[in-house]
């Protein structure tokens, strides 16, 4: 999709002739219906394309890229108690993947992409190195969103969860058809959430954001576990530490 947008704007222009001003105009001409986040994502993918051309020595240097500044969005989260209630309402066969996401705040796409070659029972280590992305979030990538590999330890709960569904290959978490879960996994979460009357949070908010917020006293570790590339990405949760802020007013 990004490549189609790029081609429709630049046509037959040689990539070596494209400058920062051209890329800036490209972003400005993107459809108004696109959110700032969508525009930022398109720009990021375009940057990857230019980086590839540079690596292949098709470019002498990278052109400058404009910045797309996003307004800080509200961080929604729920307590561990609410998470447990929601997961308990999810059909038992589907619970393992939600337990995993809630335990370590793993992105849904990364949890869906987890394969048994990344679960080491001897060392009790889980390796996060793949994700589902692209249109519909159903294209398997051999790298994560940040292009970084992360290592997570077993917990007592995860040890039992993995043992109960242990396989010898392929995807760890499978739907009722024996296949990897699709992006439709959010529907399972939403239905269970609404049944127990929990706050209206998305799957990502109810697992990843909630993990970070529940561990505000350990932000350095949260950054490592979530795979944030900058401290700023993690510090956005600090404003939610109302308990400590309340103590300051005493």
N, C-alpha and C positions, 0 to 999 in steps of 0.2 A: 504494500500500500504506500509506504513512504517513497519507494523507488518510483512508483507511478506518479505521485505528486511531483517528485523531483523532475521526472522526464517531461511532464506536461508544462512545467514552468521554464526549464532550461532548454528543452528541445534537443538540438544537436550540438549545443555548446560544448566545447572541449573542457573536460573537468580541470585541466591545467590552467584554464583562463578564468576560472571562477574565483572571485575575491570576496572578502568579508562583506562589502557593500551589496554584492549580489545575493549572498545568503541572507543578509538582513532583510532585503526586499522580498525574498522568497517567504520568509516567516511572516512578514507584514501582509502578504497576499494570501495567506492560508485562509480557508473559509471561516467566517465569523462564528459559525456554529461550533467550531473547535474550541474546547476549553484551553486555558493556559497550560494545564498539565499535558493535554494532548499535544499542543505545540512544542512544549519542552521535550516530550518523548520523541517527536518527529525529529527535532533538532539533534537529539542525542543519537538517534539511529543514523542520521546523516553524517554526524561526526565519525561514527564507526566506519562508514563507507570511505570517508576521506582518509582515515587512519590506515585502512587496508590498502588504499591506493599508494599511500606514502611508504608503507612497508614493502610493497611490491615495486618500489622505485618508479612508480608512474608519475609521482609528484616530487618536486625538489623540496618543497616545504608546505606545511599545512597553512591554509588560509585562516584568518581570525574568525571566530564564531561569536555571534551576538549572544547576550544573556537573556533568558526568559525568567523573570522573577515571579514566583508564585506567592500569593497571599497565604499566610500561615492558616492552615485549616484546624478546626476544632478537633482535639484528641478525645475520642470517646472510648470508654473502657468499662469493664465490669469486674466484680470481685471474683475470687476463686470459688466462693460459695455459689455464685450464679453460674459460673462455668460448669461446676459439677452438676447442678440441676439440669442445665441444658443438655449436657452429654448423657446424663442418665435417661433423658427422654428420647434420645436418638436410638434407632434400632441397634441391638447389641452387635450385629455383624458389622455395622458401620462405625462403631465407637472408636476402634483403635487409632484411626487417622486423626480424629479430633482430640483424643488424649495426647497424641504426639504433638500436635500444634499448640495445644494449651500448655503443655509442659515446658517447651523451649521457645515458644513464640516463632516457630518456623513459618515462613510464608506458605500459603496454600499451594502455590505452584511447585514449591520445593518439596513439600510433603507428598504431593501426588506423584512427583518424579523420583522419589526415593526407591532405589533398587537394593536387592539383597547383597550385592557386591559391596555396598556401602555400610553394611551392618556387621560389625566384627564382634561376635559373641565372646571370643577369647579375651580380647582387650577391652570389651564393653565400650566401644566407640562407634558413633554414628557419623558418617562423613556426608556433608551436604555439598554436592558439586554439580547437581543438575536442577533444571526447572522446566516447567511448561510455560510457554509464552506465545506471543504472536496472536493472530486473529483468533478470537474465541479462547485464547489462553490454552490451546490444546496442541501446540507444537513443542516437541521435546527438544530441549537444548542441552548440550553437554557442558554447560557452565551455568553459574547462578546469575542473578540480576546484576550483581556487582563484579562478576568475573572472579570472585574469590572463593576458595574452598574453606569450609568451616568444619570444625570437629566438635561434636557434642558427646557428653558422657551418658551412659545408661543411668537411670534412676531405678529404684526398686519397682515402681509401677511400670516403667517402660520395659524393664527386663521381663516381667511377667507377660506384658502385652505382646512383645516380640516372640516370646516362646510359644504363646498360644496360637500365633498365626505363622510360625516359622516356615519358610519355603527354601528352595534350593536355587532359585534364580528368578529373574524377572522383577516385577514391581512388588514392593512390600505390601502396599495397601491396594486392595482390589474391590471393585463394586460387585454387586450380585451376579453380574455376568462374567466375573473372573477377569475383568480388564481394569486398567488404571482408571481412577476416578477422573471425570471431566470437570470443567469449571462449574457444572451444575451442582457440584457438591455444596455450594452456598445455599441451595434450596433446602437441603437436609437440615442445615444449621438453622435457617430462618424458621422452618416449620416447628422445630423443637423449641426454639427460643420463644415463639409466640404461644406455644402450648403451655409453657410454664410461667408466662407473663413477665419474662425478663425484659430489661431495658432494650430498646431497639438499636442494637449494634450489629454491624456486619460481621461476617466470619473473620475477616482480618482484624477488625477492631476488638472482637471478642476473644481473640487468641493472641495475636502478635502485639497489638497495642496494650492489651490487658497485662501480658507478661511483663512488658517494660514498666508499666505503671505500678504493678504489684511489687516491683523490686527497685524502687526509687533510691533506696539507700545503698545500692550497689551499681551505680550507673556505668562505671568503668567495665564491669563484667557484663552488664546488659549490652554494651556496645559490641563486645567480642561475640556474645551469643547471637545477637541479631545480625551481625555482619555489617554494621554501619561503617561507611568509609570515612566519615568525619565525626568529630565529637558533637558538632552542631546538630546532627541528625538525632543524637541521643538526648541532648540537653533540652530538646523541645518538650520532654516529659517532666522536666524539673518544676515547671509551673503548676503541676498537679500535686505537688507534695504539700498539701494543705495542712497536714498534721504538724509539720515542722514550722510552717508559717504561723499557725495558730499559737504555737508555743512562744513565738517572738512577741506576741501581743499581750502575754501574761505579765 
